[in-house]
Amino acid sequence: MVRTTPRFVHLPTHVPSIQLDWFFVTPATAEQTTAEQTSSESSETTEAWIVNPAGPLVGDVAVRGSKNAVTKHLVAAMLGDTPSTVSNCPEIGDVDITAQMLESLGCVIERSNGDAIVDSRPLSSSEVPLTFSGMNRIPILMVGPLLHRTGQAFVPLVGGDDIGSRPLDFHVNALEKMGAEVEITSEGLHAKAGQLRGAHIELPYPSVGATETVLLTASMANGRTVLDGGALEPEVIELALFLQRMGAHIEMHPNRRYIIDGVPKLSGAAHRLKGDRIEAFSYLVAGLITGGQVTVHGCSQDRLVTAISTLSRMGAEFEITDSSVSARADHLTAGAVETDTHPGFMTDWQSPMVALFTQCEGMSVMYETVYENRFTYVPALRKMGADIQPYNIPLGSGHSRFVGSSTACSVVVKGGAPLIGTDVVVPDIRGGFAYVLAAAAATGTTTITGTHHLDRGYNHAIPNFKGLGLDIERVLVPKPAEDAV
């Protein structure tokens, strides 16, 4: 991609550039209407974040509720016979998409000041429109609630980040065991059922999404469901607790077992979402990678235990209170990290950590065991000067389902190579944030395009970075070439 030094058009710092037909922005936070944003782009331009490093990042960041929890709570509200209120919601694209899906089904949603009130009583459709095809992975979670409410469901093909194979087999098998008839076509998934029933379900892998499908579907099924091999991520437990508030009978047992006794009805409930542990970790790394110190508020220590211990072994020092976590380091040494299901090192922490490895002393290793294609961001970091070598062999002790794949499951990072600003294209949400971190530690300007991924997953990222001292702006630039990194 050739840099053109265009006359940048500056856009609002906290409002995504979004498509009129599938996003909406709440008036309480928008500086510019959706139509105005859309019209500011053209076939020749695209939105970008321009980052100029400004030294150590120092200050405070308050994170809102978890991206990986909020959308699931909105779906759970479909089961209630009275409205539910979900508080501390982040203002991100995935919430907008999910809210509009629910509205397309007839639900009424009111959003203001971080609260979302969902009234599913007016639900009038069993089909999520095809216009939502490929936008995120939430539609598959709506199948169980739709079957309970209408006896049938259609959801379009799911999407989300291109980070490797995430098949629907686990979801479909669970739904079929509970009595649903499922057919998958080129457009999406069709299902129908009379009375869903409890079943014994054993997941071959502790899939977060499949566990959530079982919890949502079994809560109102006839009889008992025993789920073995379920996920234990904090966001999954948070969903289970929310369903329990709605009246579900859910028990958690040792060895990843859930027991759910179905009930004939659920009622609306209120819940304040816990802080986003991915954002919290990423901002802590923003301080460390630039030699600064960031204090994160709104995400409790218990959601960051593995991250804190991993960074501590590398030389980071922490100040922890009941409401905040702060990290600093005079000197960071290399680390060896394997991603894993909870309580292991979270796969969504992987890309920020690899960015941090580039500034640590020595040779670091990252071994990915959760997703098959999680290193798509590495070529751009190498373009910025990082010394990273990918391998398709396991450089760790844990088991990976993807050993032998043509894509890398491990990387070795030689720290200390100077990073240079350049033009990069975001491949996925978490990889995109790693680019911002690398750009903050680099020399020179970095132009990041494909930032709709970042807007989909991070709450007010640009204002947060500005508050830490980073020189970052949202602008319009010429569209990059299709083969740009």
Summary of the structure (lengths in Angstrom):
residues: 485
radius of gyration: 22.1
end to end distance: 8.0
largest distance: 64.6
contacts: 1762
relative contact order: 0.16
helix: 30%
strand: 26%
